[in-house]
Amino acid sequence: MADPSPAILEPRPFEASFIGGPVFAVNDPTYARDAVDWAKGAGCRLLSCRSAVGEGKALGSAGFRKIEELATYARPLNGAAPTEGAGWTITTADAGDIPACRAIAAAALRSDRFHADRRIDAAAADALKAAWIENSIRGRADCVLLVLQEGAVAGFNAVILHAGKAVIDLIAVSPKFQGKGAGGALIAAALKRYDRVCGEIRVGTQASNRPAIHLYEKWGFEEVERSETWHWTP
């Protein structure tokens, strides 16, 4: 693969700025071995690829490691906005909330593929997630909902709009407030905000993250898709 097509290898400069070198997503698993051969000569630090469950044989043969099984959940938005989630103050984030949200992201997000990969430095994974929520507040997300307790930010829910659907892109609750209903309040807030705006809301989480799955199922989400995430590192 002398000159990889963007359709096969998609550069990920945001991830690269934390991983410490070039990062690419492999968009077609059948090119896994060619991608690895090219990556070795190009000094790549990480290749990632998503495949259907049980269809990663070519990736494994090329030296990729299975990092996670990702479950996607969806719920229709049909005018039946929930009434639960009371007792928390909900607002939207602005630039002044960035430090608090960065701290929550670094402290609370531990189930993602970057933290799950033992070959990626944990501090780099923390910094990546902190920057992710900052970018969301600065405009990447359609909105970032906050849940407050006595004026302090207890958690955030960054939602993007994609293909006519609302997608929960990044959600986290401060360890101090976990298990107290803040996560449910953030879900309820998103359902209310996007009710009648979109026909559906989606969220992805690791199949091993049972607390998150339990929360989504409680709020009417149902599993609609599963995939596997694979990484190659030199």
Backbone hydrogen bonds, N-H to C=O, Kabsch-Sander energy under -0.5 kcal/mol:
donor,donor_aa,acceptor,acceptor_aa,energy
8,I,5,S,-2.0
9,L,5,S,-2.9
10,E,8,I,-0.5
10,E,25,A,-2.8
12,R,23,V,-2.8
16,A,12,R,-2.3
17,S,13,P,-1.6
18,F,15,E,-1.6
19,I,15,E,-2.3
20,G,16,A,-1.9
21,G,16,A,-1.0
24,F,46,L,-2.1
25,A,10,E,-2.7
26,V,48,S,-3.5
27,N,8,I,-2.9
27,N,25,A,-0.7
28,D,8,I,-0.6
31,Y,28,D,-2.2
32,A,29,P,-1.9
35,A,31,Y,-2.7
36,V,32,A,-2.2
37,D,33,R,-2.4
38,W,34,D,-2.3
39,A,35,A,-2.7
40,K,36,V,-2.3
41,G,37,D,-1.0
42,A,38,W,-1.4
43,G,39,A,-0.7
44,C,39,A,-2.0
45,R,22,P,-3.1
46,L,22,P,-1.3
47,L,232,W,-2.3
48,S,24,F,-2.0
49,C,230,W,-2.1
51,S,228,E,-2.2
53,V,226,R,-0.6
55,E,52,A,-2.2
60,G,56,G,-2.7
61,S,57,K,-2.4
62,A,58,A,-1.1
63,G,60,G,-1.2
64,F,59,L,-2.6
65,R,231,H,-3.4
67,I,229,T,-3.2
68,E,229,T,-1.3
70,L,68,E,-0.5
70,L,227,S,-2.8
71,A,69,E,-0.5
71,A,205,T,-3.3
72,T,225,E,-2.9
73,Y,203,V,-3.3
74,A,222,E,-2.4
75,R,201,I,-2.1
77,L,199,G,-2.1
78,N,76,P,-0.7
81,A,79,G,-0.8
88,W,85,G,-0.7
89,T,148,L,-1.6
90,I,88,W,-0.5
91,T,146,L,-2.0
93,A,144,V,-2.9
97,D,94,D,-2.4
98,I,95,A,-1.4
101,C,97,D,-2.3
102,R,98,I,-2.9
103,A,99,P,-2.0
104,I,100,A,-1.9
105,A,101,C,-2.6
106,A,102,R,-2.4
107,A,103,A,-1.6
108,A,104,I,-2.8
109,L,105,A,-1.7
110,R,108,A,-0.9
116,A,112,D,-2.0
117,D,113,R,-1.2
118,R,116,A,-0.8
120,I,117,D,-1.9
121,D,119,R,-0.5
125,A,121,D,-2.1
126,D,122,A,-2.4
127,A,123,A,-2.4
128,L,124,A,-2.3
129,K,125,A,-2.0
130,A,126,D,-2.2
131,A,127,A,-2.3
132,W,128,L,-2.0
133,I,129,K,-2.0
134,E,130,A,-1.6
135,N,131,A,-2.8
136,S,132,W,-2.0
137,I,133,I,-2.2
138,R,134,E,-2.0
139,G,136,S,-1.2
140,R,135,N,-2.6
141,A,136,S,-1.3
142,D,159,V,-2.0
143,C,159,V,-1.6
145,L,143,C,-0.5
145,L,157,N,-2.8
146,L,91,T,-3.5
147,V,155,G,-2.0
148,L,89,T,-3.2
149,Q,152,A,-2.4
152,A,149,Q,-1.8
154,A,147,V,-3.2
155,G,147,V,-1.1
156,F,172,A,-2.3
157,N,145,L,-2.2
158,A,170,L,-3.3
159,V,143,C,-2.7
159,V,157,N,-0.6
160,I,167,V,-2.6
162,H,160,I,-0.5
162,H,165,K,-2.9
165,K,162,H,-1.8
166,A,200,E,-2.4
167,V,160,I,-3.0
168,I,202,R,-3.0
169,D,158,A,-2.4
169,D,167,V,-1.0
170,L,158,A,-1.4
172,A,156,F,-2.1
174,S,154,A,-3.1
177,F,174,S,-2.1
178,Q,174,S,-0.7
178,Q,175,P,-0.6
180,K,177,F,-1.3
182,A,177,F,-0.6
185,A,181,G,-1.9
186,L,182,A,-1.9
187,I,183,G,-2.1
188,A,184,G,-2.8
189,A,185,A,-2.1
190,A,186,L,-1.8
191,L,187,I,-2.4
192,K,188,A,-2.2
193,R,189,A,-2.4
194,Y,190,A,-2.3
195,D,191,L,-0.8
196,R,198,C,-0.6
197,V,194,Y,-1.6
198,C,194,Y,-2.0
199,G,164,G,-0.9
201,I,75,R,-2.4
202,R,166,A,-2.6
203,V,73,Y,-2.2
204,G,168,I,-0.6
205,T,71,A,-2.6
207,A,69,E,-3.3
209,N,206,Q,-2.1
210,R,208,S,-1.7
213,I,209,N,-2.2
214,H,210,R,-2.8
215,L,211,P,-1.9
216,Y,212,A,-2.5
217,E,213,I,-2.7
218,K,214,H,-1.9
219,W,215,L,-1.3
220,G,217,E,-1.6
221,F,216,Y,-2.5
222,E,74,A,-2.6
224,V,72,T,-3.0
225,E,72,T,-1.3
227,S,70,L,-2.2
228,E,51,S,-3.1
229,T,68,E,-2.3
230,W,49,C,-3.0
231,H,65,R,-2.5
232,W,47,L,-2.6
